[in-house]
Amino acid sequence: MDATLDAWLVAEALRTLSTDHRAVILRAYYRGSSVADISAELGVPEGTVKSRLHYGVRALRLSLQEMGVTR
């Protein structure tokens, strides 16, 4: 049950992110793609991918905190 709730909370938090942030997070953490692969797939520089990952994860963490997730 906890895993189902966790998955739902993360999915809800992901919906709050911008399309750009969500795209790189899903590719990096769900698909396991490298920064270079994400860069090539999206047609953006690697630095942009790294930046979107950094700020996207930060926004995801904030969204989860606002939902009451503390772990």
C-alpha positions in Angstrom: 0.0 0.0 0.0 2.8 2.4 0.9 4.5 1.9 -2.5 1.2 2.7 -4.3 0.7 5.8 -2.3 4.3 6.9 -2.9 3.9 6.3 -6.6 0.7 8.4 -6.7 2.3 11.2 -4.7 5.3 11.4 -7.0 3.1 11.3 -10.1 1.0 14.1 -8.7 4.1 16.1 -7.9 5.5 15.5 -11.4 2.4 17.0 -12.9 3.2 20.3 -11.2 6.5 20.6 -13.1 7.0 22.4 -16.3 7.1 20.2 -19.4 10.8 20.8 -19.9 11.7 19.8 -16.3 9.3 16.8 -16.4 10.8 15.5 -19.7 14.4 15.4 -18.4 13.4 13.9 -15.0 11.4 11.1 -16.6 14.2 10.3 -19.0 16.9 10.4 -16.4 15.2 8.7 -13.5 12.6 6.5 -15.1 14.4 5.5 -18.3 17.9 5.7 -16.9 19.1 7.8 -19.8 22.4 9.7 -19.6 22.7 13.4 -19.9 24.3 13.0 -23.3 21.4 10.8 -24.5 18.8 13.2 -23.2 20.6 16.1 -24.8 20.7 14.3 -28.2 17.0 13.2 -27.9 15.7 16.6 -27.0 18.1 18.6 -29.1 19.4 20.8 -26.3 22.9 21.3 -24.9 24.1 19.0 -22.1 24.4 22.0 -19.8 20.7 22.7 -20.3 19.8 19.1 -19.4 21.9 19.3 -16.2 20.2 22.6 -15.3 16.7 21.3 -16.0 17.5 18.2 -13.8 18.8 20.3 -11.0 16.0 22.8 -10.9 13.4 20.1 -11.8 14.4 17.9 -8.8 14.4 21.0 -6.6 10.8 21.9 -7.7 9.7 18.2 -7.4 11.1 18.1 -3.8 9.2 21.4 -3.0 6.0 20.1 -4.5 6.2 16.9 -2.4 6.9 18.9 0.7 3.8 21.0 0.0 1.9 17.7 -0.2 3.1 16.8 3.3 5.8 14.3 2.3 8.7 14.6 4.7 10.8 11.6 3.8 
